[in-house]
Amino acid sequence: MSIKNFKGNVDASYLKEMAKLLEDIKDTSYQMMNLTPGTTTLDIGCGPGVDAYEMAKIVGKEGKVIGLDNDPEMIKDAQENFIAANLEFTIGDVKNLPFNDGYFDSVRADKLFQVLPPDLILTRSSKK
Ligand SMILES: C[S@@+](CC[C@H](N)C(=O)[O-])C[C@H]1O[C@@H](n2cnc3c(N)ncnc32)[C@H](O)[C@@H]1O
């Protein structure tokens, strides 16, 4: 595992190794999202695409998964490694999601919030 060389940067290979270690937790999160065949879901901060690919298997060919990340290198890695007809990866920012309200049946963000700047995750009512 590449963690022995970890220097504070979260790169694609580290996230892929972590995905193996966290497989059970991730599977539980998919169950809690009520992912079922034919549903449409969004993975914000999808990183290298491991989770989006797993969810694409669950929602099947009638469903759709979009993985969104603001790092073009992560999206490139995801597009190169995870290919499925019902799976798309796109560059985008959680601050300005390019989707209409209600487009998705479910949305997830795994290990995204801890990398966002505090001013982004504080709600207006919590800023005094
Ligand atoms: C710790 S990684 C988690 C990746 C993946 N969800 C996983 O569990 O392996 C956080 C990801 O969030 C992305 N990210 C950070 N800020 C973002 C933002 N403002 N909008 C979208 N993605 C962002 C990073 O590029 C990175 O891929």
PDBQT file of the ligand as one rigid body, heavy atoms in Angstrom, charges set to zero:
ROOT
HETATM    1  C1  LIG A 201     -10.469  12.694  -0.147  1.00  0.00    +0.000 C 
HETATM    2  S1  LIG A 201     -10.894  12.660  -1.871  1.00  0.00    +0.000 S 
HETATM    3  C2  LIG A 201     -12.245  11.449  -1.862  1.00  0.00    +0.000 C 
HETATM    4  C3  LIG A 201     -12.491  10.871  -3.232  1.00  0.00    +0.000 C 
HETATM    5  C4  LIG A 201     -13.584   9.784  -3.292  1.00  0.00    +0.000 C 
HETATM    6  N1  LIG A 201     -14.875  10.305  -2.899  1.00  0.00    +0.000 N 
HETATM    7  C5  LIG A 201     -13.239   8.594  -2.448  1.00  0.00    +0.000 C 
HETATM    8  O1  LIG A 201     -13.943   8.307  -1.474  1.00  0.00    +0.000 OA
HETATM    9  O2  LIG A 201     -12.227   7.947  -2.758  1.00  0.00    +0.000 OA
HETATM   10  C6  LIG A 201     -11.806  14.200  -2.080  1.00  0.00    +0.000 C 
HETATM   11  C7  LIG A 201     -12.111  14.503  -3.531  1.00  0.00    +0.000 C 
HETATM   12  O3  LIG A 201     -12.891  15.701  -3.563  1.00  0.00    +0.000 OA
HETATM   13  C8  LIG A 201     -12.467  16.491  -4.660  1.00  0.00    +0.000 C 
HETATM   14  N2  LIG A 201     -12.862  17.889  -4.409  1.00  0.00    +0.000 N 
HETATM   15  C9  LIG A 201     -12.272  18.777  -3.560  1.00  0.00    +0.000 A 
HETATM   16  N3  LIG A 201     -12.898  19.965  -3.570  1.00  0.00    +0.000 NA
HETATM   17  C10 LIG A 201     -13.918  19.825  -4.471  1.00  0.00    +0.000 A 
HETATM   18  C11 LIG A 201     -14.920  20.711  -4.952  1.00  0.00    +0.000 A 
HETATM   19  N4  LIG A 201     -14.995  21.999  -4.522  1.00  0.00    +0.000 N 
HETATM   20  N5  LIG A 201     -15.815  20.265  -5.861  1.00  0.00    +0.000 NA
HETATM   21  C12 LIG A 201     -15.728  18.986  -6.326  1.00  0.00    +0.000 A 
HETATM   22  N6  LIG A 201     -14.799  18.095  -5.916  1.00  0.00    +0.000 NA
HETATM   23  C13 LIG A 201     -13.891  18.510  -5.002  1.00  0.00    +0.000 A 
HETATM   24  C14 LIG A 201     -10.957  16.252  -4.734  1.00  0.00    +0.000 C 
HETATM   25  O4  LIG A 201     -10.426  16.568  -6.001  1.00  0.00    +0.000 OA
HETATM   26  C15 LIG A 201     -10.870  14.764  -4.381  1.00  0.00    +0.000 C 
HETATM   27  O5  LIG A 201     -10.918  13.948  -5.539  1.00  0.00    +0.000 OA
ENDROOT
TORSDOF 0
